[in-house]
Amino acid sequence: MKKVPLRLCVVTREKHPKKDLIRIVKYKDNIDIDVTGKQNGKGCYLKKDKTVIEKAKQTKILNRVFETNVNDDIYDKILEII
């Protein structure tokens, strides 16, 4: 059996398979959603769950992770994808 890669959700602090998470990337001062999971830059993972995304938006956790101001548009785009 092949080993399933696990990643940590920055909101729930739970480990999940990569396919159950969505990756957010900071590359050259741009914050974007990494659909492929292979973009260059600093990344973090959020669970593909509406309540988790809303909690991330409320607590502004991505601002702390990327040490910059993240627009609310990113959270809206994430919700559209999931």
C-alpha positions in Angstrom: 0.0 0.0 0.0 1.1 3.5 -0.8 1.5 5.9 2.1 -1.1 8.8 2.1 0.5 12.2 2.7 -1.0 13.9 5.7 -1.0 17.7 6.2 -2.0 19.9 9.1 -5.0 22.3 8.9 -4.0 25.6 10.4 -7.4 26.2 11.9 -8.4 22.8 13.4 -4.8 21.6 14.0 -5.9 18.2 12.7 -4.0 16.1 10.2 -5.8 15.1 7.1 -4.9 13.6 3.7 -3.9 16.3 1.1 -7.0 15.6 -1.0 -9.3 16.7 1.9 -7.5 20.1 2.3 -7.0 23.2 0.2 -3.6 24.9 0.0 -3.1 28.6 0.2 0.2 30.0 -1.1 2.2 33.2 -0.7 4.6 33.8 -3.5 6.3 37.1 -4.2 3.8 39.0 -1.9 0.8 37.5 -3.7 -1.7 35.3 -1.9 -3.4 32.7 -4.1 -5.2 29.4 -3.9 -3.0 26.5 -5.0 -5.4 24.1 -6.9 -2.5 21.8 -8.1 -0.8 21.6 -4.7 2.6 22.1 -6.3 3.0 25.9 -6.6 6.2 27.5 -5.3 6.1 29.6 -2.2 5.1 29.4 1.5 1.9 27.4 1.9 -0.6 26.4 4.5 -3.6 24.1 4.4 -7.3 24.6 5.3 -9.8 21.8 5.7 -12.4 21.8 2.9 -15.3 22.7 5.3 -17.4 25.8 5.2 -17.3 26.2 9.0 -13.5 26.0 9.0 -13.2 28.6 6.2 -15.5 30.9 8.0 -13.6 30.5 11.3 -10.3 31.2 9.4 -11.9 34.4 8.0 -13.2 35.5 11.5 -9.9 34.9 13.2 -7.8 36.2 10.3 -5.4 33.3 10.8 -3.9 33.6 7.3 -2.7 37.1 8.2 -0.6 35.6 11.0 0.6 32.7 9.0 1.8 34.8 6.0 2.6 37.9 8.1 0.7 40.1 5.8 -2.8 41.4 5.2 -5.0 38.9 3.4 -8.0 40.2 1.6 -11.4 38.7 2.4 -11.7 37.9 -1.4 -9.4 34.9 -0.8 -11.9 33.4 1.7 -14.8 33.9 -0.7 -12.8 32.2 -3.6 -12.1 29.2 -1.3 -15.8 28.9 -0.5 -16.6 28.9 -4.2 -14.1 26.2 -4.9 -15.4 23.9 -2.1 
